């Protein structure tokens, strides 16, 4: 992920057409994985706060593209679409702003075949409209937004498969992600964090606007913390030692009754991990994955290390240092998700603003993130307790 040649942010009409088609085919392929397990029927899907019913999520991705591209909505406000949906009750079913999470299990949705037909029809009309658009950032903004949205939901589909213990298309687990130990020293300096007002291409609202941030000299791991490193913490009683856990982390841990990461299990004298419902050997030199912010912080406290700030992470990622690897897993940072100076919500008004102050920034990308999506500027964000994501962490030395 260090070298990204074709970003959706700068994709032109034909590149966007190919990417939108690819994204929709991938979403449908993942939906078929749920269908094979009977989870294309909402009533069969267990209610969990961290997942959506797959049929609802599939329809929502198509609805979102229809909303911003075909219906030319000025914003995500329910009154801002310029024309009606192809579906009589499309807004009542699939608008995530007006359909509460819990109610998504109880909606009288179309059949899976009907939702798939809607997906194909929306894509065909989007591609037809796109073929007549000029290659300008303004004209292509809604298409790039729809593509980014579907790519995010594609990755969410994949970690929902992991959460539900279902098989995923090969090679959903990614190739073995071996890492080399080592620390990199960075001299620090002033960087422009975020994207400037004159930036070309697509920019997320939470990346606006670029502003100077001084980064002191720091030393950061060139790679992510490994299973072997994390196992040392587990073996040393890290989950039982309150001194390594923040107050919020200790409260979370008490609710989990956990003594190891989410998918680790003991088999005899060995540890295994569950990957899409199947036990797999816990490879010592692979990055530890599926850990919460609290677990990452506790490991750092035990190891006398710390998480990088998002400014340090961006500085390092943009440095071009050949020993720095990123893009295997999303990486927890020490930074709460907060607006940059000058922030204002874009057309998708609820993308960032509702989550400031309650979520934590993750940087990078994961093996499940399409290469076209990755960017050293992108700010992912989730609640600190989330460990269902394809996430890990790296650490920095204390000064």
LINGIGI-V735026 format. One record per backbone hydrogen bond with DSSP energy under -1.0 kcal/mol. NH is the residue of the N-H (numbers start at 1). CO is the residue of the C=O. E is the energy in kcal/mol with one decimal. If there is no record, write none. Layout:
NH|CO|E, NH|CO|E
//
This chain:
8|372|-2.5, 10|7|-1.5, 16|12|-3.1, 17|13|-2.4, 18|14|-2.4, 19|15|-2.4, 20|16|-3.2, 21|17|-2.0, 22|18|-2.5, 23|19|-2.9, 24|20|-2.1, 25|21|-2.3, 26|22|-2.1, 27|23|-2.5, 28|24|-2.4, 29|25|-2.0, 30|26|-2.4, 31|27|-2.2, 32|28|-1.8, 34|30|-1.3, 35|31|-2.4, 36|32|-2.1, 38|35|-1.8, 39|34|-2.7, 44|41|-1.9, 45|42|-1.6, 51|48|-1.4, 57|53|-2.5, 58|54|-2.6, 59|55|-2.1, 60|56|-2.6, 61|57|-1.9, 62|58|-1.4, 63|59|-2.6, 64|60|-2.6, 65|61|-1.6, 66|62|-2.4, 67|63|-3.0, 68|64|-2.2, 69|65|-2.4, 71|66|-3.0, 73|67|-2.0, 74|80|-2.0, 76|347|-1.9, 80|77|-2.6, 82|71|-2.8, 90|87|-1.5, 93|89|-1.9, 94|90|-2.8, 95|91|-1.3, 98|95|-1.4, 99|95|-1.7, 104|101|-1.4, 105|102|-1.0, 106|103|-1.7, 109|107|-1.7, 115|111|-2.5, 116|112|-2.4, 117|113|-2.1, 118|114|-2.0, 119|115|-2.4, 120|116|-2.4, 121|117|-2.6, 122|118|-2.7, 123|119|-2.3, 124|120|-2.6, 125|121|-2.1, 126|122|-2.7, 127|123|-2.8, 128|124|-2.0, 129|125|-2.3, 130|126|-2.7, 131|127|-1.8, 132|129|-1.3, 133|130|-1.9, 136|134|-2.0, 140|136|-2.2, 144|140|-2.5, 145|141|-2.5, 146|142|-2.2, 147|143|-2.2, 148|144|-2.6, 149|145|-2.5, 150|146|-2.3, 151|147|-2.6, 152|148|-2.2, 153|149|-2.1, 154|150|-2.3, 155|151|-1.9, 156|152|-2.1, 157|153|-2.6, 158|154|-1.6, 159|155|-2.2, 160|156|-1.7, 161|157|-2.0, 162|158|-1.8, 163|159|-2.2, 164|160|-2.4, 166|161|-2.8, 172|169|-2.2, 174|171|-2.5, 178|176|-1.1, 179|285|-1.3, 184|220|-3.2, 186|218|-3.2, 189|215|-2.7, 191|213|-2.6, 193|211|-2.4, 195|207|-3.0, 199|196|-1.8, 202|9|-1.5, 207|204|-1.8, 208|205|-1.5, 210|195|-1.6, 211|193|-1.6, 213|191|-2.6, 215|189|-3.5, 218|186|-1.8, 220|184|-2.5, 221|395|-2.7, 222|182|-2.8, 225|393|-2.8, 227|286|-2.7, 228|284|-2.6, 230|226|-2.4, 231|227|-2.8, 232|228|-1.5, 233|229|-1.0, 234|230|-2.0, 235|231|-3.3, 236|232|-1.5, 237|234|-1.8, 238|233|-2.5, 240|237|-1.6, 244|241|-1.6, 245|242|-1.7, 250|246|-3.1, 251|247|-2.1, 252|248|-2.3, 253|249|-2.7, 254|250|-2.1, 255|251|-1.5, 256|252|-1.6, 257|253|-2.0, 264|261|-1.8, 265|272|-2.8, 267|270|-3.2, 270|267|-2.0, 272|265|-2.9, 273|280|-2.8, 274|263|-1.6, 275|278|-3.1, 278|275|-1.5, 280|273|-2.5, 282|271|-1.1, 283|281|-1.4, 286|283|-1.3, 288|225|-2.3, 290|391|-1.3, 293|384|-2.3, 296|292|-2.1, 297|293|-2.7, 298|294|-2.2, 299|295|-2.4, 300|296|-2.1, 301|297|-2.4, 302|298|-2.4, 303|299|-2.6, 305|300|-3.2, 306|396|-1.8, 313|309|-2.4, 314|310|-2.5, 315|311|-2.5, 316|312|-2.6, 317|313|-2.8, 318|314|-2.1, 319|316|-1.0, 324|321|-1.5, 325|222|-2.3, 330|390|-2.6, 331|363|-2.5, 332|392|-2.1, 333|361|-1.9, 334|308|-2.8, 337|359|-2.8, 343|340|-1.8, 349|347|-1.8, 351|348|-1.7, 355|352|-2.3, 356|353|-1.0, 357|337|-2.6, 358|355|-1.3, 359|355|-1.3, 360|382|-3.2, 361|335|-2.6, 362|380|-2.2, 363|331|-2.3, 367|328|-2.0, 369|366|-1.8, 373|370|-2.0, 380|362|-2.2, 382|360|-1.8, 386|383|-1.9, 391|389|-1.8, 392|330|-3.3, 396|306|-3.5, 397|219|-2.2
//
